[in-house]
């Protein structure tokens, strides 16, 4: 019996940097009624607010939702305090100033060495998210259609990652989203977030399911699979919807069976 469903965000619950659509919001809300849910992504907290939380009904089901920004280097839980609803951050593994400087310099060098500097960009290319530094090849506000075209097979970012692995071997470098590369402290990736979910929620890894679009070696979802969690690879948010429908159907049937046995 599974007790926790963990999702990636960009490319899994919604297209890159996009909000949940109405169907996905409804499915997640239905899922929260019957099982705990967590979302882990390379995005900062602000992205979760825009893409996920603003699209979900603000009701008691949010108590079953855990949010882990920047690949699990931060953890937020929904709590009530003095009759007010709020999201409380439980931890954050932030970089020092020297660490940030070295990572940013290495990212710039790797992109030039790989030969993939973008001719046109939209917004910030390298974003400091506190506990994670993220390179977005076309900029943070790039149109989705441009991002999808730039590196659909991950080949460009795999070349950049190979260079980064030699420049900053002491850090974790993962590919995620449509054009991004995420850098975190060593040993702090989605496996770290998965283990934090285990410790904080008290749910064994064998009772979790992870759903993501980058579960291949080098992808930023891969550490979750390496941690030993049953993992379901998806190609996009439409495929994730079908996975959620199947999970709801299975859990609903299980609940009906257990209710019948109790009666």
C-alpha positions as CSV (number, residue, x, y, z in Angstrom):
1,X,0.0,0.0,0.0
2,X,1.5,3.3,-1.1
3,X,1.2,6.3,1.2
4,X,2.9,9.1,-0.7
5,X,3.0,10.2,-4.3
6,X,6.0,12.5,-5.2
7,X,6.0,14.6,-8.4
8,X,8.5,16.6,-10.3
9,X,7.0,19.9,-11.5
10,X,8.3,21.3,-14.9
11,X,7.7,18.8,-17.6
12,X,5.7,16.5,-15.3
13,X,2.8,18.4,-13.7
14,X,3.0,21.4,-16.2
15,X,5.1,22.6,-19.1
16,X,8.2,24.4,-18.2
17,X,7.5,27.6,-16.1
18,X,3.8,27.2,-16.7
19,X,0.9,26.9,-14.2
20,X,-1.1,23.8,-13.7
21,X,-4.1,23.7,-16.1
22,X,-7.6,23.1,-14.8
23,X,-7.6,19.4,-15.4
24,X,-4.3,18.9,-13.5
25,X,-5.5,21.1,-10.7
26,X,-8.6,19.0,-10.3
27,X,-6.8,15.7,-10.5
28,X,-4.2,16.8,-7.8
29,X,-7.0,18.0,-5.6
30,X,-8.8,14.7,-5.9
31,X,-5.5,12.9,-5.2
32,X,-4.9,14.9,-2.0
33,X,-8.2,13.7,-0.6
34,X,-7.0,10.1,-0.5
35,X,-3.2,10.2,-0.2
36,X,-0.3,12.4,0.8
37,X,1.4,14.2,-2.1
38,X,4.8,16.0,-2.5
39,X,6.2,18.1,-5.3
40,X,10.0,18.4,-5.7
41,X,11.4,20.7,-8.4
42,X,14.4,22.7,-9.3
43,X,12.2,25.8,-9.1
44,X,12.4,28.4,-6.3
45,X,9.5,28.8,-3.8
46,X,8.0,31.6,-5.9
47,X,7.6,29.3,-8.9
48,X,5.6,26.8,-6.7
49,X,3.4,29.7,-5.6
50,X,2.7,30.7,-9.2
51,X,2.6,27.3,-10.9
52,X,1.0,25.1,-8.2
53,X,-0.5,26.7,-5.1
54,X,-2.3,29.5,-6.8
55,X,-4.2,26.9,-8.9
56,X,-5.2,24.6,-6.1
57,X,-8.3,25.1,-3.9
58,X,-7.3,26.7,-0.6
59,X,-8.9,24.1,1.6
60,X,-8.0,21.5,4.3
61,X,-6.5,19.1,1.7
62,X,-3.4,21.2,1.5
63,X,-2.4,19.7,4.8
64,X,-1.6,16.5,2.8
65,X,0.8,18.4,0.5
66,X,4.5,18.9,1.0
67,X,6.5,21.3,-1.2
68,X,10.3,20.9,-1.8
69,X,11.8,23.7,-3.9
70,X,15.3,23.7,-5.5
71,X,15.5,19.9,-5.9
72,X,14.7,19.2,-2.2
73,X,17.2,21.6,-0.7
74,X,14.2,23.3,0.9
75,X,11.0,21.9,2.5
76,X,7.7,23.6,3.1
77,X,4.6,22.3,5.0
78,X,1.1,23.7,5.2
79,X,0.2,24.6,8.8
80,X,-2.4,26.6,10.7
81,X,-1.2,29.2,13.1
82,X,-3.5,31.3,15.2
83,X,-6.4,30.4,12.8
84,X,-4.3,31.6,9.9
85,X,-3.1,29.3,7.0
86,X,0.6,29.5,6.2
87,X,3.4,27.6,4.6
88,X,6.3,27.0,7.0
89,X,9.9,26.3,5.7
90,X,11.4,23.5,7.7
91,X,15.0,23.8,6.3
92,X,17.2,25.3,3.6
93,X,20.7,24.2,2.5
94,X,22.0,27.5,1.2
95,X,25.3,28.3,-0.5
96,X,28.0,30.6,0.9
97,X,29.2,33.6,-1.1
98,X,32.4,31.9,-2.2
99,X,30.5,28.8,-3.3
100,X,28.1,30.9,-5.4
101,X,31.0,32.7,-7.1
102,X,32.8,29.5,-8.0
103,X,29.6,27.8,-9.4
104,X,28.5,30.9,-11.5
105,X,32.0,31.2,-12.9
106,X,32.2,27.5,-13.8
107,X,28.7,27.6,-15.4
108,X,29.8,30.5,-17.7
109,X,33.0,28.8,-18.6
110,X,31.3,25.4,-19.3
111,X,28.7,27.0,-21.7
112,X,31.4,28.8,-23.7
113,X,33.7,25.7,-23.8
114,X,30.8,23.5,-24.9
115,X,30.0,26.1,-27.7
116,X,26.4,26.6,-26.8
117,X,25.9,30.3,-25.8
118,X,22.4,31.3,-26.9
119,X,22.1,34.0,-29.5
120,X,18.9,35.3,-28.0
121,X,17.8,35.2,-24.4
122,X,14.8,36.2,-22.4
123,X,15.6,37.3,-18.8
124,X,18.2,36.0,-16.3
125,X,20.3,33.1,-17.5
126,X,21.9,32.1,-14.2
127,X,19.6,32.3,-11.2
128,X,20.7,32.1,-7.5
129,X,18.0,30.3,-5.7
130,X,19.8,30.2,-2.3
131,X,20.2,26.5,-2.0
132,X,20.6,25.9,-5.7
133,X,22.1,27.8,-8.7
134,X,20.3,27.2,-12.0
135,X,21.4,27.8,-15.5
136,X,18.6,28.4,-18.0
137,X,20.1,28.4,-21.5
138,X,17.6,30.9,-23.0
139,X,16.7,32.8,-19.9
140,X,14.1,32.4,-17.2
141,X,11.3,34.0,-19.2
142,X,12.0,32.3,-22.5
143,X,8.9,31.2,-24.5
144,X,8.1,27.6,-24.1
145,X,8.2,26.9,-27.8
146,X,11.7,28.2,-28.0
147,X,12.9,26.2,-25.0
148,X,11.4,23.0,-26.4
149,X,13.3,23.4,-29.6
150,X,16.7,24.2,-28.0
151,X,17.6,20.9,-26.4
152,X,14.8,18.4,-26.8
153,X,17.1,15.4,-26.5
154,X,19.3,16.8,-23.7
155,X,22.4,16.4,-25.8
156,X,23.6,20.1,-25.4
157,X,23.2,20.0,-21.6
158,X,24.8,16.6,-21.3
159,X,27.9,18.1,-23.0
160,X,27.8,21.2,-20.6
161,X,27.3,18.9,-17.6
162,X,30.4,16.8,-18.6
163,X,32.5,19.9,-18.5
164,X,31.0,21.1,-15.2
165,X,31.7,17.7,-13.7
166,X,35.4,18.4,-14.2
167,X,35.3,22.0,-13.1
168,X,33.2,21.6,-9.9
169,X,33.3,17.9,-9.0
170,X,32.5,18.7,-5.4
171,X,29.0,19.7,-6.4
172,X,25.9,17.9,-7.7
173,X,25.1,18.8,-11.3
174,X,21.7,17.7,-12.8
175,X,19.7,18.3,-15.9
176,X,16.1,19.4,-15.5
177,X,13.2,21.4,-17.1
178,X,13.5,22.2,-20.8
179,X,16.8,24.1,-20.9
180,X,18.1,24.1,-17.3
181,X,21.0,22.7,-15.3
182,X,20.8,22.6,-11.5
183,X,23.8,22.8,-9.2
184,X,23.4,21.9,-5.5
185,X,25.7,21.0,-2.7
186,X,27.2,17.5,-2.8
187,X,24.7,14.8,-1.8
188,X,21.8,17.2,-1.8
189,X,19.5,16.4,-4.7
190,X,16.1,14.8,-5.1
191,X,17.3,11.7,-3.2
192,X,18.1,14.1,-0.3
193,X,14.6,15.5,-0.6
194,X,13.1,12.0,-0.8
195,X,14.9,11.0,2.4
196,X,13.7,14.1,4.1
197,X,10.2,13.2,3.2
198,X,10.8,9.8,4.8
199,X,12.2,11.3,8.0
200,X,9.7,14.2,8.4
201,X,6.5,12.4,7.3
202,X,7.6,9.0,8.7
203,X,6.8,7.2,5.4
204,X,9.2,4.4,4.3
205,X,10.7,4.7,0.8
206,X,8.9,1.4,-0.2
207,X,5.6,3.2,0.4
208,X,6.3,6.0,-2.0
209,X,5.9,6.5,-5.8
210,X,7.9,9.1,-7.7
211,X,6.7,10.5,-11.1
212,X,9.0,12.5,-13.3
213,X,10.2,13.3,-16.8
214,X,14.0,13.2,-16.2
215,X,14.5,9.8,-14.6
216,X,17.4,8.9,-16.9
217,X,21.0,8.9,-15.7
218,X,22.1,12.5,-15.3
219,X,18.5,13.8,-15.1
220,X,17.5,15.7,-12.0
221,X,14.8,13.1,-11.2
222,X,17.3,10.2,-11.4
223,X,18.4,10.5,-7.7
224,X,14.9,9.7,-6.6
225,X,15.1,6.4,-8.5
226,X,18.5,5.7,-7.2
227,X,17.2,6.2,-3.7
228,X,15.1,3.1,-4.2
229,X,11.6,4.7,-4.7
230,X,9.3,3.0,-7.3
231,X,9.5,5.5,-10.2
232,X,7.2,6.2,-13.1
233,X,8.8,8.0,-16.1
234,X,6.5,10.3,-18.0
235,X,7.0,12.3,-21.2
236,X,4.8,15.3,-20.3
237,X,2.0,16.6,-18.1
238,X,-0.7,14.9,-20.2
239,X,0.9,11.5,-19.5
240,X,1.1,12.4,-15.8
241,X,-2.6,13.1,-15.8
242,X,-3.3,9.5,-17.0
243,X,-0.9,8.2,-14.3
244,X,-2.8,10.2,-11.6
245,X,-6.1,8.9,-12.9
246,X,-4.8,5.3,-12.6
247,X,-3.5,5.9,-9.1
248,X,-6.8,7.4,-8.0
249,X,-8.7,4.5,-9.5
250,X,-6.4,2.0,-7.7
251,X,-6.5,3.8,-4.4
252,X,-10.3,4.3,-4.7
253,X,-10.8,0.6,-5.3
254,X,-8.6,-0.3,-2.4
255,X,-10.5,2.1,-0.1
256,X,-13.8,0.5,-1.2
257,X,-12.5,-3.0,-0.5
258,X,-11.2,-2.0,3.0
259,X,-14.5,-0.3,3.8
260,X,-16.4,-3.3,2.7
261,X,-14.2,-5.6,4.9
262,X,-14.8,-3.3,7.9
263,X,-18.6,-3.3,7.3
